[in-house]
Amino acid sequence: MPLAEGRRRTAALAVRGTFLPIGLALGSFAGGIVASVFGWRTWLAAAAAAIACVAVVAAVAVPRREVTVPGAPESGAWSDQNDVPR
């Protein structure tokens, strides 16, 4: 199952292509200012806190999907259904 098709994929790639360079530029600019005023450790802590917040929001907001592999046993690789000598 593809993640997105057609117009949705085009829109997603356009948003990524627009905001990635903007984020890199703003991050470099803000990092220089914060590091010169407060020190590099403060900038590192602020970046780590922002990444942690994004990770928490993504864990809560992104729905989970079950991934099935065709031909794989349903109960796992170490199930009793496998031919394991005893």
N, CA, C and O atoms as a Maestro MAE file, in Angstrom:
{
 s_m_m2io_version
 :::
 2.0.0
}

f_m_ct {
 s_m_title
 :::
 protein
 m_atom[344] {
  # First column is atom index #
  i_m_mmod_type
  r_m_x_coord
  r_m_y_coord
  r_m_z_coord
  i_m_residue_number
  s_m_chain_name
  s_m_pdb_residue_name
  s_m_pdb_atom_name
  i_m_atomic_number
  :::
  1 25 0.848 -1.173 0.000 1 A "MET " " N  " 7
  2 3 0.000 0.000 0.000 1 A "MET " " CA " 6
  3 2 0.898 1.242 0.000 1 A "MET " " C  " 6
  4 15 1.663 1.460 0.939 1 A "MET " " O  " 8
  5 25 0.799 2.047 -1.050 2 A "PRO " " N  " 7
  6 3 1.622 3.256 -1.091 2 A "PRO " " CA " 6
  7 2 1.162 4.276 -0.052 2 A "PRO " " C  " 6
  8 15 -0.007 4.301 0.332 2 A "PRO " " O  " 8
  9 25 2.085 5.108 0.393 3 A "LEU " " N  " 7
  10 3 1.752 6.109 1.402 3 A "LEU " " CA " 6
  11 2 0.832 7.181 0.846 3 A "LEU " " C  " 6
  12 15 -0.115 7.593 1.516 3 A "LEU " " O  " 8
  13 25 1.096 7.631 -0.356 4 A "ALA " " N  " 7
  14 3 0.260 8.653 -0.977 4 A "ALA " " CA " 6
  15 2 0.379 8.508 -2.482 4 A "ALA " " C  " 6
  16 15 1.380 8.011 -2.998 4 A "ALA " " O  " 8
  17 25 -0.651 8.944 -3.172 5 A "GLU " " N  " 7
  18 3 -0.645 8.858 -4.625 5 A "GLU " " CA " 6
  19 2 -1.125 10.172 -5.219 5 A "GLU " " C  " 6
  20 15 -1.859 10.926 -4.580 5 A "GLU " " O  " 8
  21 25 -0.706 10.432 -6.432 6 A "GLY " " N  " 7
  22 3 -1.223 11.556 -7.198 6 A "GLY " " CA " 6
  23 2 -0.982 12.908 -6.553 6 A "GLY " " C  " 6
  24 15 0.139 13.268 -6.195 6 A "GLY " " O  " 8
  25 25 -2.083 13.645 -6.419 7 A "ARG " " N  " 7
  26 3 -2.017 15.013 -5.905 7 A "ARG " " CA " 6
  27 2 -1.527 15.083 -4.464 7 A "ARG " " C  " 6
  28 15 -0.835 16.033 -4.098 7 A "ARG " " O  " 8
  29 25 -1.868 14.102 -3.643 8 A "ARG " " N  " 7
  30 3 -1.417 14.115 -2.249 8 A "ARG " " CA " 6
  31 2 0.100 13.985 -2.170 8 A "ARG " " C  " 6
  32 15 0.743 14.677 -1.381 8 A "ARG " " O  " 8
  33 25 0.671 13.105 -2.982 9 A "ARG " " N  " 7
  34 3 2.121 12.941 -2.995 9 A "ARG " " CA " 6
  35 2 2.794 14.216 -3.491 9 A "ARG " " C  " 6
  36 15 3.793 14.652 -2.919 9 A "ARG " " O  " 8
  37 25 2.254 14.812 -4.547 10 A "THR " " N  " 7
  38 3 2.812 16.049 -5.084 10 A "THR " " CA " 6
  39 2 2.773 17.159 -4.044 10 A "THR " " C  " 6
  40 15 3.745 17.896 -3.877 10 A "THR " " O  " 8
  41 25 1.639 17.277 -3.341 11 A "ALA " " N  " 7
  42 3 1.525 18.312 -2.305 11 A "ALA " " CA " 6
  43 2 2.493 18.067 -1.157 11 A "ALA " " C  " 6
  44 15 3.099 19.011 -0.649 11 A "ALA " " O  " 8
  45 25 2.646 16.821 -0.745 12 A "ALA " " N  " 7
  46 3 3.562 16.504 0.351 12 A "ALA " " CA " 6
  47 2 5.001 16.819 -0.032 12 A "ALA " " C  " 6
  48 15 5.744 17.381 0.771 12 A "ALA " " O  " 8
  49 25 5.396 16.469 -1.231 13 A "LEU " " N  " 7
  50 3 6.756 16.764 -1.675 13 A "LEU " " CA " 6
  51 2 6.974 18.266 -1.851 13 A "LEU " " C  " 6
  52 15 8.074 18.760 -1.603 13 A "LEU " " O  " 8
  53 25 5.942 18.998 -2.274 14 A "ALA " " N  " 7
  54 3 6.057 20.451 -2.407 14 A "ALA " " CA " 6
  55 2 6.232 21.113 -1.047 14 A "ALA " " C  " 6
  56 15 7.050 22.021 -0.900 14 A "ALA " " O  " 8
  57 25 5.474 20.667 -0.054 15 A "VAL " " N  " 7
  58 3 5.613 21.231 1.295 15 A "VAL " " CA " 6
  59 2 6.991 20.920 1.855 15 A "VAL " " C  " 6
  60 15 7.636 21.790 2.440 15 A "VAL " " O  " 8
  61 25 7.444 19.690 1.681 16 A "ARG " " N  " 7
  62 3 8.776 19.319 2.164 16 A "ARG " " CA " 6
  63 2 9.856 20.121 1.452 16 A "ARG " " C  " 6
  64 15 10.784 20.616 2.091 16 A "ARG " " O  " 8
  65 25 9.745 20.251 0.150 17 A "GLY " " N  " 7
  66 3 10.730 20.998 -0.626 17 A "GLY " " CA " 6
  67 2 10.744 22.480 -0.307 17 A "GLY " " C  " 6
  68 15 11.761 23.149 -0.492 17 A "GLY " " O  " 8
  69 25 9.610 23.003 0.175 18 A "THR " " N  " 7
  70 3 9.539 24.415 0.540 18 A "THR " " CA " 6
  71 2 10.103 24.658 1.928 18 A "THR " " C  " 6
  72 15 10.910 25.568 2.118 18 A "THR " " O  " 8
  73 25 9.698 23.873 2.880 19 A "PHE " " N  " 7
  74 3 10.025 24.164 4.271 19 A "PHE " " CA " 6
  75 2 11.358 23.591 4.742 19 A "PHE " " C  " 6
  76 15 11.889 24.063 5.747 19 A "PHE " " O  " 8
  77 25 11.908 22.616 4.074 20 A "LEU " " N  " 7
  78 3 13.202 22.085 4.480 20 A "LEU " " CA " 6
  79 2 14.306 23.142 4.379 20 A "LEU " " C  " 6
  80 15 15.031 23.337 5.355 20 A "LEU " " O  " 8
  81 25 14.466 23.829 3.253 21 A "PRO " " N  " 7
  82 3 15.511 24.856 3.209 21 A "PRO " " CA " 6
  83 2 15.226 26.036 4.131 21 A "PRO " " C  " 6
  84 15 16.152 26.640 4.671 21 A "PRO " " O  " 8
  85 25 13.956 26.365 4.311 22 A "ILE " " N  " 7
  86 3 13.605 27.460 5.226 22 A "ILE " " CA " 6
  87 2 13.988 27.071 6.658 22 A "ILE " " C  " 6
  88 15 14.552 27.884 7.390 22 A "ILE " " O  " 8
  89 25 13.690 25.849 7.055 23 A "GLY " " N  " 7
  90 3 14.049 25.380 8.386 23 A "GLY " " CA " 6
  91 2 15.556 25.331 8.594 23 A "GLY " " C  " 6
  92 15 16.050 25.688 9.663 23 A "GLY " " O  " 8
  93 25 16.282 24.893 7.578 24 A "LEU " " N  " 7
  94 3 17.741 24.864 7.692 24 A "LEU " " CA " 6
  95 2 18.305 26.275 7.848 24 A "LEU " " C  " 6
  96 15 19.200 26.498 8.663 24 A "LEU " " O  " 8
  97 25 17.794 27.212 7.084 25 A "ALA " " N  " 7
  98 3 18.287 28.589 7.170 25 A "ALA " " CA " 6
  99 2 17.938 29.214 8.522 25 A "ALA " " C  " 6
  100 15 18.793 29.825 9.163 25 A "ALA " " O  " 8
  101 25 16.685 29.062 8.956 26 A "LEU " " N  " 7
  102 3 16.291 29.636 10.243 26 A "LEU " " CA " 6
  103 2 17.014 28.968 11.408 26 A "LEU " " C  " 6
  104 15 17.375 29.638 12.375 26 A "LEU " " O  " 8
  105 25 17.227 27.674 11.327 27 A "GLY " " N  " 7
  106 3 17.951 26.974 12.377 27 A "GLY " " CA " 6
  107 2 19.393 27.438 12.486 27 A "GLY " " C  " 6
  108 15 19.913 27.621 13.587 27 A "GLY " " O  " 8
  109 25 20.027 27.624 11.360 28 A "SER " " N  " 7
  110 3 21.409 28.116 11.377 28 A "SER " " CA " 6
  111 2 21.473 29.536 11.927 28 A "SER " " C  " 6
  112 15 22.348 29.857 12.731 28 A "SER " " O  " 8
  113 25 20.548 30.380 11.495 29 A "PHE " " N  " 7
  114 3 20.515 31.768 11.963 29 A "PHE " " CA " 6
  115 2 20.227 31.832 13.468 29 A "PHE " " C  " 6
  116 15 20.949 32.488 14.219 29 A "PHE " " O  " 8
  117 25 19.168 31.145 13.894 30 A "ALA " " N  " 7
  118 3 18.803 31.161 15.316 30 A "ALA " " CA " 6
  119 2 19.881 30.493 16.159 30 A "ALA " " C  " 6
  120 15 20.157 30.935 17.275 30 A "ALA " " O  " 8
  121 25 20.485 29.445 15.643 31 A "GLY " " N  " 7
  122 3 21.537 28.768 16.386 31 A "GLY " " CA " 6
  123 2 22.733 29.665 16.638 31 A "GLY " " C  " 6
  124 15 23.318 29.640 17.721 31 A "GLY " " O  " 8
  125 25 23.090 30.448 15.652 32 A "GLY " " N  " 7
  126 3 24.195 31.380 15.834 32 A "GLY " " CA " 6
  127 2 23.893 32.442 16.870 32 A "GLY " " C  " 6
  128 15 24.743 32.779 17.694 32 A "GLY " " O  " 8
  129 25 22.671 32.973 16.828 33 A "ILE " " N  " 7
  130 3 22.285 34.009 17.793 33 A "ILE " " CA " 6
  131 2 22.214 33.437 19.207 33 A "ILE " " C  " 6
  132 15 22.783 34.005 20.139 33 A "ILE " " O  " 8
  133 25 21.519 32.320 19.365 34 A "VAL " " N  " 7
  134 3 21.369 31.724 20.693 34 A "VAL " " CA " 6
  135 2 22.725 31.283 21.249 34 A "VAL " " C  " 6
  136 15 23.004 31.470 22.433 34 A "VAL " " O  " 8
  137 25 23.559 30.702 20.398 35 A "ALA " " N  " 7
  138 3 24.874 30.245 20.862 35 A "ALA " " CA " 6
  139 2 25.756 31.416 21.267 35 A "ALA " " C  " 6
  140 15 26.525 31.303 22.221 35 A "ALA " " O  " 8
  141 25 25.660 32.546 20.555 36 A "SER " " N  " 7
  142 3 26.504 33.684 20.923 36 A "SER " " CA " 6
  143 2 26.005 34.384 22.186 36 A "SER " " C  " 6
  144 15 26.802 34.945 22.938 36 A "SER " " O  " 8
  145 25 24.693 34.356 22.424 37 A "VAL " " N  " 7
  146 3 24.141 35.029 23.602 37 A "VAL " " CA " 6
  147 2 24.179 34.119 24.836 37 A "VAL " " C  " 6
  148 15 24.621 34.545 25.903 37 A "VAL " " O  " 8
  149 25 23.721 32.879 24.698 38 A "PHE " " N  " 7
  150 3 23.565 31.985 25.848 38 A "PHE " " CA " 6
  151 2 24.595 30.868 25.914 38 A "PHE " " C  " 6
  152 15 24.761 30.253 26.968 38 A "PHE " " O  " 8
  153 25 25.281 30.593 24.835 39 A "GLY " " N  " 7
  154 3 26.243 29.495 24.790 39 A "GLY " " CA " 6
  155 2 25.697 28.323 23.981 39 A "GLY " " C  " 6
  156 15 24.488 28.179 23.796 39 A "GLY " " O  " 8
  157 25 26.613 27.497 23.510 40 A "TRP " " N  " 7
  158 3 26.202 26.406 22.638 40 A "TRP " " CA " 6
  159 2 25.403 25.340 23.373 40 A "TRP " " C  " 6
  160 15 24.585 24.657 22.758 40 A "TRP " " O  " 8
  161 25 25.623 25.182 24.682 41 A "ARG " " N  " 7
  162 3 24.879 24.162 25.429 41 A "ARG " " CA " 6
  163 2 23.392 24.487 25.494 41 A "ARG " " C  " 6
  164 15 22.550 23.589 25.454 41 A "ARG " " O  " 8
  165 25 23.073 25.777 25.593 42 A "THR " " N  " 7
  166 3 21.666 26.193 25.613 42 A "THR " " CA " 6
  167 2 20.998 25.879 24.285 42 A "THR " " C  " 6
  168 15 19.868 25.391 24.246 42 A "THR " " O  " 8
  169 25 21.712 26.167 23.185 43 A "TRP " " N  " 7
  170 3 21.148 25.868 21.863 43 A "TRP " " CA " 6
  171 2 20.964 24.367 21.686 43 A "TRP " " C  " 6
  172 15 19.956 23.931 21.131 43 A "TRP " " O  " 8
  173 25 21.911 23.581 22.144 44 A "LEU " " N  " 7
  174 3 21.791 22.132 22.052 44 A "LEU " " CA " 6
  175 2 20.611 21.630 22.874 44 A "LEU " " C  " 6
  176 15 19.871 20.756 22.423 44 A "LEU " " O  " 8
  177 25 20.425 22.176 24.082 45 A "ALA " " N  " 7
  178 3 19.296 21.778 24.921 45 A "ALA " " CA " 6
  179 2 17.969 22.181 24.299 45 A "ALA " " C  " 6
  180 15 17.003 21.421 24.355 45 A "ALA " " O  " 8
  181 25 17.910 23.379 23.701 46 A "ALA " " N  " 7
  182 3 16.679 23.831 23.057 46 A "ALA " " CA " 6
  183 2 16.343 22.954 21.850 46 A "ALA " " C  " 6
  184 15 15.182 22.604 21.641 46 A "ALA " " O  " 8
  185 25 17.342 22.603 21.067 47 A "ALA " " N  " 7
  186 3 17.106 21.733 19.911 47 A "ALA " " CA " 6
  187 2 16.647 20.340 20.361 47 A "ALA " " C  " 6
  188 15 15.749 19.757 19.753 47 A "ALA " " O  " 8
  189 25 17.261 19.811 21.421 48 A "ALA " " N  " 7
  190 3 16.863 18.498 21.935 48 A "ALA " " CA " 6
  191 2 15.438 18.528 22.471 48 A "ALA " " C  " 6
  192 15 14.680 17.579 22.268 48 A "ALA " " O  " 8
  193 25 15.066 19.613 23.156 49 A "ALA " " N  " 7
  194 3 13.696 19.737 23.670 49 A "ALA " " CA " 6
  195 2 12.688 19.816 22.523 49 A "ALA " " C  " 6
  196 15 11.614 19.218 22.600 49 A "ALA " " O  " 8
  197 25 13.024 20.541 21.472 50 A "ALA " " N  " 7
  198 3 12.124 20.645 20.320 50 A "ALA " " CA " 6
  199 2 11.952 19.289 19.645 50 A "ALA " " C  " 6
  200 15 10.840 18.923 19.264 50 A "ALA " " O  " 8
  201 25 13.030 18.552 19.496 51 A "ILE " " N  " 7
  202 3 12.951 17.224 18.878 51 A "ILE " " CA " 6
  203 2 12.127 16.271 19.746 51 A "ILE " " C  " 6
  204 15 11.349 15.471 19.226 51 A "ILE " " O  " 8
  205 25 12.297 16.354 21.052 52 A "ALA " " N  " 7
  206 3 11.507 15.506 21.955 52 A "ALA " " CA " 6
  207 2 10.025 15.837 21.853 52 A "ALA " " C  " 6
  208 15 9.189 14.934 21.859 52 A "ALA " " O  " 8
  209 25 9.688 17.124 21.758 53 A "CYS " " N  " 7
  210 3 8.282 17.528 21.611 53 A "CYS " " CA " 6
  211 2 7.693 17.003 20.312 53 A "CYS " " C  " 6
  212 15 6.567 16.506 20.295 53 A "CYS " " O  " 8
  213 25 8.444 17.111 19.225 54 A "VAL " " N  " 7
  214 3 7.962 16.608 17.935 54 A "VAL " " CA " 6
  215 2 7.777 15.097 17.992 54 A "VAL " " C  " 6
  216 15 6.809 14.577 17.436 54 A "VAL " " O  " 8
  217 25 8.686 14.382 18.653 55 A "ALA " " N  " 7
  218 3 8.567 12.928 18.766 55 A "ALA " " CA " 6
  219 2 7.321 12.531 19.551 55 A "ALA " " C  " 6
  220 15 6.636 11.577 19.183 55 A "ALA " " O  " 8
  221 25 7.020 13.255 20.632 56 A "VAL " " N  " 7
  222 3 5.829 12.955 21.432 56 A "VAL " " CA " 6
  223 2 4.564 13.226 20.626 56 A "VAL " " C  " 6
  224 15 3.638 12.416 20.631 56 A "VAL " " O  " 8
  225 25 4.523 14.361 19.937 57 A "VAL " " N  " 7
  226 3 3.347 14.696 19.124 57 A "VAL " " CA " 6
  227 2 3.161 13.661 18.019 57 A "VAL " " C  " 6
  228 15 2.034 13.242 17.752 57 A "VAL " " O  " 8
  229 25 4.247 13.243 17.375 58 A "ALA " " N  " 7
  230 3 4.141 12.240 16.313 58 A "ALA " " CA " 6
  231 2 3.667 10.902 16.864 58 A "ALA " " C  " 6
  232 15 2.869 10.217 16.225 58 A "ALA " " O  " 8
  233 25 4.149 10.525 18.041 59 A "ALA " " N  " 7
  234 3 3.732 9.251 18.635 59 A "ALA " " CA " 6
  235 2 2.256 9.247 18.977 59 A "ALA " " C  " 6
  236 15 1.600 8.207 18.915 59 A "ALA " " O  " 8
  237 25 1.731 10.411 19.337 60 A "VAL " " N  " 7
  238 3 0.314 10.503 19.702 60 A "VAL " " CA " 6
  239 2 -0.568 10.690 18.471 60 A "VAL " " C  " 6
  240 15 -1.644 10.098 18.383 60 A "VAL " " O  " 8
  241 25 -0.124 11.500 17.529 61 A "ALA " " N  " 7
  242 3 -0.984 11.909 16.416 61 A "ALA " " CA " 6
  243 2 -0.983 10.947 15.233 61 A "ALA " " C  " 6
  244 15 -1.999 10.824 14.549 61 A "ALA " " O  " 8
  245 25 0.123 10.267 14.977 62 A "VAL " " N  " 7
  246 3 0.215 9.400 13.804 62 A "VAL " " CA " 6
  247 2 -0.427 8.057 14.129 62 A "VAL " " C  " 6
  248 15 -0.038 7.392 15.089 62 A "VAL " " O  " 8
  249 25 -1.410 7.663 13.327 63 A "PRO " " N  " 7
  250 3 -2.069 6.379 13.607 63 A "PRO " " CA " 6
  251 2 -1.133 5.205 13.309 63 A "PRO " " C  " 6
  252 15 -0.301 5.264 12.403 63 A "PRO " " O  " 8
  253 25 -1.290 4.151 14.087 64 A "ARG " " N  " 7
  254 3 -0.469 2.951 13.896 64 A "ARG " " CA " 6
  255 2 -1.150 2.035 12.896 64 A "ARG " " C  " 6
  256 15 -2.376 1.928 12.859 64 A "ARG " " O  " 8
  257 25 -0.330 1.376 12.086 65 A "ARG " " N  " 7
  258 3 -0.837 0.410 11.120 65 A "ARG " " CA " 6
  259 2 -0.124 -0.912 11.329 65 A "ARG " " C  " 6
  260 15 1.063 -0.947 11.657 65 A "ARG " " O  " 8
  261 25 -0.847 -1.986 11.140 66 A "GLU " " N  " 7
  262 3 -0.237 -3.300 11.206 66 A "GLU " " CA " 6
  263 2 0.367 -3.606 9.842 66 A "GLU " " C  " 6
  264 15 -0.281 -3.424 8.812 66 A "GLU " " O  " 8
  265 25 1.590 -4.064 9.843 67 A "VAL " " N  " 7
  266 3 2.259 -4.423 8.603 67 A "VAL " " CA " 6
  267 2 2.269 -5.934 8.506 67 A "VAL " " C  " 6
  268 15 2.721 -6.623 9.420 67 A "VAL " " O  " 8
  269 25 1.770 -6.443 7.397 68 A "THR " " N  " 7
  270 3 1.761 -7.884 7.180 68 A "THR " " CA " 6
  271 2 2.708 -8.214 6.043 68 A "THR " " C  " 6
  272 15 2.768 -7.501 5.041 68 A "THR " " O  " 8
  273 25 3.436 -9.287 6.207 69 A "VAL " " N  " 7
  274 3 4.358 -9.752 5.186 69 A "VAL " " CA " 6
  275 2 3.760 -11.005 4.577 69 A "VAL " " C  " 6
  276 15 3.506 -11.979 5.286 69 A "VAL " " O  " 8
  277 25 3.530 -10.995 3.266 70 A "PRO " " N  " 7
  278 3 2.949 -12.183 2.635 70 A "PRO " " CA " 6
  279 2 3.850 -13.398 2.817 70 A "PRO " " C  " 6
  280 15 5.057 -13.324 2.584 70 A "PRO " " O  " 8
  281 25 3.267 -14.501 3.229 71 A "GLY " " N  " 7
  282 3 3.994 -15.746 3.397 71 A "GLY " " CA " 6
  283 2 4.633 -15.928 4.753 71 A "GLY " " C  " 6
  284 15 5.174 -16.997 5.035 71 A "GLY " " O  " 8
  285 25 4.587 -14.913 5.606 72 A "ALA " " N  " 7
  286 3 5.181 -15.030 6.934 72 A "ALA " " CA " 6
  287 2 4.177 -15.685 7.875 72 A "ALA " " C  " 6
  288 15 2.974 -15.455 7.751 72 A "ALA " " O  " 8
  289 25 4.657 -16.497 8.812 73 A "PRO " " N  " 7
  290 3 3.721 -17.086 9.775 73 A "PRO " " CA " 6
  291 2 3.128 -15.999 10.667 73 A "PRO " " C  " 6
  292 15 3.804 -15.033 11.019 73 A "PRO " " O  " 8
  293 25 1.865 -16.168 11.025 74 A "GLU " " N  " 7
  294 3 1.180 -15.128 11.776 74 A "GLU " " CA " 6
  295 2 1.655 -15.010 13.212 74 A "GLU " " C  " 6
  296 15 1.594 -13.924 13.788 74 A "GLU " " O  " 8
  297 25 2.128 -16.102 13.808 75 A "SER " " N  " 7
  298 3 2.494 -16.055 15.214 75 A "SER " " CA " 6
  299 2 3.960 -15.701 15.435 75 A "SER " " C  " 6
  300 15 4.414 -15.693 16.579 75 A "SER " " O  " 8
  301 25 4.701 -15.414 14.397 76 A "GLY " " N  " 7
  302 3 6.081 -14.985 14.566 76 A "GLY " " CA " 6
  303 2 7.090 -16.022 14.121 76 A "GLY " " C  " 6
  304 15 6.745 -17.170 13.838 76 A "GLY " " O  " 8
  305 25 8.327 -15.604 14.064 77 A "ALA " " N  " 7
  306 3 9.386 -16.463 13.550 77 A "ALA " " CA " 6
  307 2 9.725 -17.589 14.511 77 A "ALA " " C  " 6
  308 15 10.201 -18.634 14.070 77 A "ALA " " O  " 8
  309 25 9.498 -17.417 15.808 78 A "TRP " " N  " 7
  310 3 9.869 -18.421 16.790 78 A "TRP " " CA " 6
  311 2 8.658 -19.203 17.292 78 A "TRP " " C  " 6
  312 15 8.622 -19.646 18.440 78 A "TRP " " O  " 8
  313 25 7.686 -19.362 16.431 79 A "SER " " N  " 7
  314 3 6.471 -20.078 16.838 79 A "SER " " CA " 6
  315 2 6.689 -21.593 16.766 79 A "SER " " C  " 6
  316 15 7.699 -22.065 16.242 79 A "SER " " O  " 8
  317 25 5.751 -22.321 17.288 80 A "ASP " " N  " 7
  318 3 5.812 -23.784 17.266 80 A "ASP " " CA " 6
  319 2 5.529 -24.357 15.877 80 A "ASP " " C  " 6
  320 15 5.740 -25.547 15.644 80 A "ASP " " O  " 8
  321 25 5.062 -23.536 14.973 81 A "GLN " " N  " 7
  322 3 4.732 -24.010 13.636 81 A "GLN " " CA " 6
  323 2 5.978 -24.269 12.792 81 A "GLN " " C  " 6
  324 15 5.903 -24.992 11.798 81 A "GLN " " O  " 8
  325 25 7.116 -23.699 13.164 82 A "ASN " " N  " 7
  326 3 8.334 -23.881 12.392 82 A "ASN " " CA " 6
  327 2 8.923 -25.260 12.640 82 A "ASN " " C  " 6
  328 15 8.688 -25.883 13.675 82 A "ASN " " O  " 8
  329 25 9.688 -25.714 11.668 83 A "ASP " " N  " 7
  330 3 10.356 -27.005 11.819 83 A "ASP " " CA " 6
  331 2 11.636 -26.798 12.628 83 A "ASP " " C  " 6
  332 15 12.696 -26.494 12.081 83 A "ASP " " O  " 8
  333 25 11.510 -26.968 13.921 84 A "VAL " " N  " 7
  334 3 12.654 -26.826 14.815 84 A "VAL " " CA " 6
  335 2 12.904 -28.184 15.440 84 A "VAL " " C  " 6
  336 15 12.008 -28.747 16.070 84 A "VAL " " O  " 8
  337 25 14.117 -28.726 15.275 85 A "PRO " " N  " 7
  338 3 14.391 -30.028 15.890 85 A "PRO " " CA " 6
  339 2 14.344 -29.931 17.419 85 A "PRO " " C  " 6
  340 15 14.820 -28.962 18.010 85 A "PRO " " O  " 8
  341 25 13.764 -30.951 18.037 86 A "ARG " " N  " 7
  342 3 13.643 -30.948 19.507 86 A "ARG " " CA " 6
  343 2 14.434 -32.062 20.100 86 A "ARG " " C  " 6
  344 15 14.456 -32.222 21.321 86 A "ARG " " O  " 8
  :::
 }
 m_bond[343] {
  # First column is bond index #
  i_m_from
  i_m_to
  i_m_order
  :::
  1 1 2 1
  2 2 3 1
  3 3 4 2
  4 3 5 1
  5 5 6 1
  6 6 7 1
  7 7 8 2
  8 7 9 1
  9 9 10 1
  10 10 11 1
  11 11 12 2
  12 11 13 1
  13 13 14 1
  14 14 15 1
  15 15 16 2
  16 15 17 1
  17 17 18 1
  18 18 19 1
  19 19 20 2
  20 19 21 1
  21 21 22 1
  22 22 23 1
  23 23 24 2
  24 23 25 1
  25 25 26 1
  26 26 27 1
  27 27 28 2
  28 27 29 1
  29 29 30 1
  30 30 31 1
  31 31 32 2
  32 31 33 1
  33 33 34 1
  34 34 35 1
  35 35 36 2
  36 35 37 1
  37 37 38 1
  38 38 39 1
  39 39 40 2
  40 39 41 1
  41 41 42 1
  42 42 43 1
  43 43 44 2
  44 43 45 1
  45 45 46 1
  46 46 47 1
  47 47 48 2
  48 47 49 1
  49 49 50 1
  50 50 51 1
  51 51 52 2
  52 51 53 1
  53 53 54 1
  54 54 55 1
  55 55 56 2
  56 55 57 1
  57 57 58 1
  58 58 59 1
  59 59 60 2
  60 59 61 1
  61 61 62 1
  62 62 63 1
  63 63 64 2
  64 63 65 1
  65 65 66 1
  66 66 67 1
  67 67 68 2
  68 67 69 1
  69 69 70 1
  70 70 71 1
  71 71 72 2
  72 71 73 1
  73 73 74 1
  74 74 75 1
  75 75 76 2
  76 75 77 1
  77 77 78 1
  78 78 79 1
  79 79 80 2
  80 79 81 1
  81 81 82 1
  82 82 83 1
  83 83 84 2
  84 83 85 1
  85 85 86 1
  86 86 87 1
  87 87 88 2
  88 87 89 1
  89 89 90 1
  90 90 91 1
  91 91 92 2
  92 91 93 1
  93 93 94 1
  94 94 95 1
  95 95 96 2
  96 95 97 1
  97 97 98 1
  98 98 99 1
  99 99 100 2
  100 99 101 1
  101 101 102 1
  102 102 103 1
  103 103 104 2
  104 103 105 1
  105 105 106 1
  106 106 107 1
  107 107 108 2
  108 107 109 1
  109 109 110 1
  110 110 111 1
  111 111 112 2
  112 111 113 1
  113 113 114 1
  114 114 115 1
  115 115 116 2
  116 115 117 1
  117 117 118 1
  118 118 119 1
  119 119 120 2
  120 119 121 1
  121 121 122 1
  122 122 123 1
  123 123 124 2
  124 123 125 1
  125 125 126 1
  126 126 127 1
  127 127 128 2
  128 127 129 1
  129 129 130 1
  130 130 131 1
  131 131 132 2
  132 131 133 1
  133 133 134 1
  134 134 135 1
  135 135 136 2
  136 135 137 1
  137 137 138 1
  138 138 139 1
  139 139 140 2
  140 139 141 1
  141 141 142 1
  142 142 143 1
  143 143 144 2
  144 143 145 1
  145 145 146 1
  146 146 147 1
  147 147 148 2
  148 147 149 1
  149 149 150 1
  150 150 151 1
  151 151 152 2
  152 151 153 1
  153 153 154 1
  154 154 155 1
  155 155 156 2
  156 155 157 1
  157 157 158 1
  158 158 159 1
  159 159 160 2
  160 159 161 1
  161 161 162 1
  162 162 163 1
  163 163 164 2
  164 163 165 1
  165 165 166 1
  166 166 167 1
  167 167 168 2
  168 167 169 1
  169 169 170 1
  170 170 171 1
  171 171 172 2
  172 171 173 1
  173 173 174 1
  174 174 175 1
  175 175 176 2
  176 175 177 1
  177 177 178 1
  178 178 179 1
  179 179 180 2
  180 179 181 1
  181 181 182 1
  182 182 183 1
  183 183 184 2
  184 183 185 1
  185 185 186 1
  186 186 187 1
  187 187 188 2
  188 187 189 1
  189 189 190 1
  190 190 191 1
  191 191 192 2
  192 191 193 1
  193 193 194 1
  194 194 195 1
  195 195 196 2
  196 195 197 1
  197 197 198 1
  198 198 199 1
  199 199 200 2
  200 199 201 1
  201 201 202 1
  202 202 203 1
  203 203 204 2
  204 203 205 1
  205 205 206 1
  206 206 207 1
  207 207 208 2
  208 207 209 1
  209 209 210 1
  210 210 211 1
  211 211 212 2
  212 211 213 1
  213 213 214 1
  214 214 215 1
  215 215 216 2
  216 215 217 1
  217 217 218 1
  218 218 219 1
  219 219 220 2
  220 219 221 1
  221 221 222 1
  222 222 223 1
  223 223 224 2
  224 223 225 1
  225 225 226 1
  226 226 227 1
  227 227 228 2
  228 227 229 1
  229 229 230 1
  230 230 231 1
  231 231 232 2
  232 231 233 1
  233 233 234 1
  234 234 235 1
  235 235 236 2
  236 235 237 1
  237 237 238 1
  238 238 239 1
  239 239 240 2
  240 239 241 1
  241 241 242 1
  242 242 243 1
  243 243 244 2
  244 243 245 1
  245 245 246 1
  246 246 247 1
  247 247 248 2
  248 247 249 1
  249 249 250 1
  250 250 251 1
  251 251 252 2
  252 251 253 1
  253 253 254 1
  254 254 255 1
  255 255 256 2
  256 255 257 1
  257 257 258 1
  258 258 259 1
  259 259 260 2
  260 259 261 1
  261 261 262 1
  262 262 263 1
  263 263 264 2
  264 263 265 1
  265 265 266 1
  266 266 267 1
  267 267 268 2
  268 267 269 1
  269 269 270 1
  270 270 271 1
  271 271 272 2
  272 271 273 1
  273 273 274 1
  274 274 275 1
  275 275 276 2
  276 275 277 1
  277 277 278 1
  278 278 279 1
  279 279 280 2
  280 279 281 1
  281 281 282 1
  282 282 283 1
  283 283 284 2
  284 283 285 1
  285 285 286 1
  286 286 287 1
  287 287 288 2
  288 287 289 1
  289 289 290 1
  290 290 291 1
  291 291 292 2
  292 291 293 1
  293 293 294 1
  294 294 295 1
  295 295 296 2
  296 295 297 1
  297 297 298 1
  298 298 299 1
  299 299 300 2
  300 299 301 1
  301 301 302 1
  302 302 303 1
  303 303 304 2
  304 303 305 1
  305 305 306 1
  306 306 307 1
  307 307 308 2
  308 307 309 1
  309 309 310 1
  310 310 311 1
  311 311 312 2
  312 311 313 1
  313 313 314 1
  314 314 315 1
  315 315 316 2
  316 315 317 1
  317 317 318 1
  318 318 319 1
  319 319 320 2
  320 319 321 1
  321 321 322 1
  322 322 323 1
  323 323 324 2
  324 323 325 1
  325 325 326 1
  326 326 327 1
  327 327 328 2
  328 327 329 1
  329 329 330 1
  330 330 331 1
  331 331 332 2
  332 331 333 1
  333 333 334 1
  334 334 335 1
  335 335 336 2
  336 335 337 1
  337 337 338 1
  338 338 339 1
  339 339 340 2
  340 339 341 1
  341 341 342 1
  342 342 343 1
  343 343 344 2
  :::
 }
}
